[in-house]
Amino acid sequence: TSAVDTLSSKLDSLKLQAPPAIQGSFPDYNTVDLCRNYIANQLSELTGVDASIAYQSLEWSLVLENGDLIVPLPRLRLKGDLVALAKELAEKFPLGGYLKKVHPEGKFLQFFFNPEFLLKYVVKDVLERKQDFGSCPLGKGKRVVIEFSSPNIAKPFHAGHLRSTIIGGFLSNLYERLGWEVIRMNYLGDWGKQFGLLAVGFEKYGSEAELESNPIQHLFDVYVRINQDVKAEEEEAEKTGVPLDEASSVDGAARAFFKRMEQGDKQALGLWEKFRALSIEKYIDTYARLNIKYDVYSGESQVSQELMDRVQKELQEKKLVTEDRGALLIDFKQLGEKKLGKVLVQKSDGTSLYITRDLGAAIERKEKYHFDKMIYVIASQQDLHVRQFFRILEKMGYSWAKDELLHVNFGLVLGMSTRKGTVVFLDDILETVKSATLEIMQKNAEKFTLVEDPEAVADLVGISAVMIQDMQGKRNNNYEFSWDRMLSTEGDTGPYLQYAHSRLRSIERNCNVAEEKLLVADLSIENLVGTEDQVKQLGLEPAEQAKKLDILATQREKVESLVRILVSYPDILRYASKNHEPSTLVTYLFKLTHQFSSTYKVLRVMGEKEQVLEARLALFSSVRQVLNNGLRVLGITPVDRM
Ligand code: ARG
């Protein structure tokens, strides 16, 4: 194929040969895969082990000091003295231009990539592919539905929705980068008795004008007020002992209204539809600030009565439900699964429930979208609910439920409140963080005047603070929401990453070298940092010379580490798509930016002679590109100045 041809021709110019590609590898897109293929084929030749087994036995090394890839020899299923074998293999192993050294460590073999090769090959690869560097057609031809955010109309947008939005947005971008067709879906909480209550409340307290201008806030306010009325009514009934009157009480009116909705009453549905449509309109804008655009605004209301009837019928046919005082429930214990308890699937008055709607929605989505995978990004608090409905689908005979449905869960956010009070809406969070960021930016008056659109920059930097704080830990862990910590440019924060990006941008601006020049820059170590011989020829005093050689060694070590980190980006994306952990990518971006900072400290760009300047700039530009790509996958817009 043409991909392989371009790979070979690129390698040709470095006088390297492309090793045979092992199935499942993407050597053209991922240079670590290229090296894996090389190592696996050589290992196979030396030991007789099947090359694909050798390929699968290659593991990452956690720190660069231990190499780039590691093979635990026991995984090759070889017999005999493996320690001796490791030594023997390390000695014999042909480096072939891809490797710098192979080191035996007990029963392990450590492989160190050749930085000379990486510098010449990967830096250009990044600069050529630009925003596509890291992508890979891993999921080509496959479709995934990702359901995330899913707030409830007229109720607060709480931390759980925030995390679902952030993690789901990330996963959508990630899958897209990896070649999947992604359907982003928002499953709104837009059905249930509370909409009867909301309608009654709107009659009493609502304002058309406010509904139009700020629907989400207004519906929430109305909902809060009418709930207070209901509470007062109940207290009154308790006190006086006079039971609530179905006809004249707020609660009764709400019930009646929702009943009309469920029966398809046009007028009742009209009002609810307006609430829904206006809320969605507003949501679209807010999500856009987070770079999220949904393909589908679905919701609990969209699960039709026919579908619910069908679910009910199938549950009966498969003998999964038992009747209990007019209601229908599933008793998992009777089905041999103690841990899942019991769950109600239909109330005695015939109305449907959250879980029943989830069953129907899943079946409908499978039939409509023919997905290969569907991911639900929902808080761990709903673990049981999700396990129950996944399992019920399986028991109903939908075999895809077992392999194709995935719950990506996450822990709690503790102490999330604005400086004024409790956070209620996504917009509030974004506005607060924006003004806090603006305040911080204003402290550096000189720099501040250089920023073209400070409001826009503050918005982007602020959002990155919230997003990075959310994604830097393992998603299952709870975390403490802290304005101070997340807004600091010191330590591992969103503003720190933005700062690194804007700094790299400023290096590029200051050098002002045409892109084409960077693509042909000489990225040999000799040109980038120089050689010992060059230093020795300077004829310096011994002490001075020793100092210079020291600096040279440091520069070299920094540059080599930097490019070794750079090359692993495509692998990081692939790994993140397996564990569905945003922290995999966030941690990587911090590692990359830290290494950039420490390299830049010892490797200046401006003021160097043209040839050297261009090579160093090419290296740092490729770092900027990868940082930019990574931030975008996270859903963050990198800034050029801040
Ligand atoms: N609206 C729900 C809530 O706020 C979340 C919906 C999750 N998705 C689902 N398919 N059940 O709790």
Residues whose N, C-alpha, C, O or C-beta is under 5 A from the ligand:
A	BS01	LIG	S150 P151 N152 Y187 G189 D358 I378
